[in-house]
Amino acid sequence: MFGNNSISISVSDSDSDELGRMRVRVRRKRKKPGHRVKNELVRRVIRAILKYWTLLIFLPAAGLLVFEASRIGRKPSLVVNSELGAAKKPKSEGNLNRLDPTTRVVGGVRERCLKLLPLEELEHLDIPEGGESTSPVKKVLYMSENDIPFLEENTNLQRTGATRFNVFTGNQTRDQREKSFKVNETPMVHCGFYSEYGGFKISNEDKNYMQSCKVVVSTCAFGGGDDLYQPIGMSESSLRKVCYVAFWDEITLSAQESVGHRIGEDGFIGKWRIVVVQELPFTDQRLNGKIPKMLGHRLFPHAKYSIWVDSKSQFRRDPLGVLEALLWRSNSVLAISEHGARSSVYDEAKAVVKKNKATPEEVEVQLTQYHHDDFPEDKRFNGKKALAEASVIVREHTPLTNLFMCLWFNEVVRFTSRDQLSFPYVLWRLKVLKNINMFPVCTRKDLVNSMGHIRKAKPLIT
């Protein structure tokens, strides 16, 4: 039909079916079952997210809200519960009774800040006998109302005023202030206890005890401001030789008795002899606290050494060991802690005003006077930081240190209660006092456990 050159190819029905199946297999690539399942799962997840996205956002927010509510609900259990007798302990109580030493790194080596003698040596440590003094001050005479009756009506002095002088302090004039800084063998200065009507009354029984003290550790709490922390870390020798005296007023006595801290028949609470003072001379409790802090030589007339500790701290070292480490070893007569934050009086004045520790007006009066006296802005005197922290004061009761403390007290009365401002000024004016040990902050931290003030002291009502 097609000619001789055509080729005829016959295909049976069965061959045609087989060829069709082959074409299908080539055209379609079979997918693995697992791949289909995975894609289907992704599609379902995406559809669920799109459908329930609002619920997915709400659930975490609701969970966070429930968690915060449960935390708030637990807080009341930490507050004082009078029925169950449970109370939350202040954070500061974590420091109570700690004896572990404070250390620092010096030259790549960690060493203790306060290097005390070993315990066996502390037990046999004696108070040294006083040698011949080379001090230019031989004896300090304390001014009283009987010395200058013609200058003022002493019994009519006000208890408060522009300079806060009163019948306890005596009314120091500016001429008398200037003269008090001129050193001689027998200077006469105001130094508290000016009149028998001035206040700060102590019972005869307490006076007799205080007159027996040769070495004393003292503190005070006026206005119910702080609790009483028992000293720790003493050797048996110090327990026998050292007096521990805490000065309270009636407000503190009442506050402590209300929590079960009662003075024993022997006048003690633990190791502290409690001396309750009547008729505090100042309405400002901070000023009342300066009397035992600065005038220890007047309260303990026969003491050779004293250690002052602020009521916010727990003294935790052996007193005789502290005297040996901070005074005797370095041939010092006064040891006081350097200020940890600042070095300049003028920087400190700004901080005092900023923290509402004193009014701008009274600070300005003090700085104006110091500028007038050409007090320098030096941050260091005799190679030591000029600014002191003054919560721990260790000193020998020499005529020169007694004079220094009297002058310091008078500056605090005349100007502000912030004694950090007046310390370097008095040190600068009293140029003959040089053997002072201004120890670093880490040494102060080794001396005491810092508890912080518990509550604000109540002012006296006039």
Summary of the structure (lengths in Angstrom):
residues: 462
radius of gyration: 39.2
end to end distance: 144.5
largest distance: 164.4
contacts: 1311
relative contact order: 0.13
helix: 40%
strand: 15%
